[in-house]
């Protein structure tokens, strides 16, 4: 019984040094010359004000002609100062007819803030497959919970711009269409798991650059 009582006390003392480190370390700017890890990048030994500054979202991103949209990230890979802080950002530009297809961010929730134009956006819950969707105008925001499939598209008559915040320094991105049709997974398997016919699968693979 005494051993059972002492175990939590012992564990508490073992964890104290780590708690102290977390409280006394103000930041950990990513050393991008090293590999990323589940807990983030190692810290740079020499830090300047430039590590906490990023100008990459000031200009319109390069439009992808397939989706008529551009997503410009300010994740840890572009903005080392957010390493370990649980935040990052991005800029979304959409031409008329532009769309960001169904996708998910496995490591972070998303907050979308529309600054120009009209954006239709929504997400689908994982349990009941309930869709939640709205039309957003300049000044509107919408949140997309972590890991859930969601989309945005330009629902207006002019260009749309939005700024995006994430609850992770590296939220990740998986676009459903690209995951299914932009790789070399055999068409027969894709047809089996999507209930699509062979002609449709082959067409989508051709459009998105897949094979097999």
FENQUI-V311691 format. One record per residue. N is the residue number from 1. D_FIRST is the distance of its C-alpha to the first C-alpha in Angstrom with 2 decimals. Layout:
BEGIN
n->[N;N]
d_first->[D_FIRST;D_FIRST]
END
This chain:
BEGIN
n->[1;2;3;4;5;6;7;8;9;10;11;12;13;14;15;16;17;18;19;20;21;22;23;24;25;26;27;28;29;30;31;32;33;34;35;36;37;38;39;40;41;42;43;44;45;46;47;48;49;50;51;52;53;54;55;56;57;58;59;60;61;62;63;64;65;66;67;68;69;70;71;72;73;74;75;76;77;78;79;80;81;82;83;84;85;86;87;88;89;90;91;92;93;94;95;96;97;98;99;100;101;102;103;104;105;106;107;108;109;110;111;112;113;114;115;116;117;118;119;120;121;122;123;124;125;126;127;128;129;130;131;132;133;134;135;136;137;138;139;140;141;142;143;144;145;146;147;148;149;150;151;152;153;154;155;156;157;158;159;160;161;162;163;164;165;166;167;168;169;170;171;172;173;174;175;176;177;178;179;180;181;182;183;184;185;186;187;188;189;190;191;192;193;194;195;196;197;198;199;200;201;202;203;204;205;206;207;208;209;210;211;212]
d_first->[0.00;3.81;5.38;5.12;6.47;8.77;10.17;12.31;13.47;14.54;16.30;18.04;19.48;20.61;22.44;24.13;27.03;27.91;27.91;30.09;32.46;32.88;33.77;36.22;38.06;40.88;42.02;42.20;45.74;45.81;47.24;49.16;50.16;46.63;45.03;43.12;39.40;36.92;36.07;39.77;42.24;41.62;43.06;46.63;47.10;50.25;50.53;53.56;54.39;55.78;52.29;51.61;54.99;56.35;59.86;59.59;59.50;62.72;65.05;65.39;63.68;65.62;66.23;65.27;68.41;66.58;64.47;66.68;63.69;61.91;58.26;57.93;54.31;52.79;49.53;47.79;50.27;53.15;51.47;48.95;48.03;45.96;43.51;39.92;41.15;40.73;44.42;47.75;51.14;54.17;57.73;59.23;63.02;64.69;68.37;70.05;68.57;65.62;62.28;58.74;57.86;54.59;51.82;48.19;46.11;42.80;41.13;42.45;43.93;47.60;49.66;53.42;55.96;59.58;62.09;65.24;66.56;65.04;61.94;60.72;57.00;54.23;51.00;49.62;46.20;44.06;42.97;46.21;48.69;50.02;52.42;52.46;55.62;57.90;61.05;60.45;63.05;63.21;60.56;58.26;54.72;52.52;48.93;47.82;44.08;42.40;43.21;45.65;49.19;51.76;55.36;58.02;61.79;64.83;66.22;68.98;72.44;71.59;68.94;65.38;62.93;59.27;56.56;53.07;49.68;46.49;42.79;42.38;44.13;44.85;44.77;46.44;49.30;50.09;53.40;53.40;57.06;56.75;53.59;55.53;59.04;59.08;57.60;58.54;56.45;58.96;60.88;60.19;56.44;57.05;59.32;56.75;53.91;56.18;58.70;61.50;64.66;65.70;68.42;66.15;63.46;66.13;67.69;64.46;63.64;67.13;66.79;63.36;63.99;61.93;63.03;62.45]
END
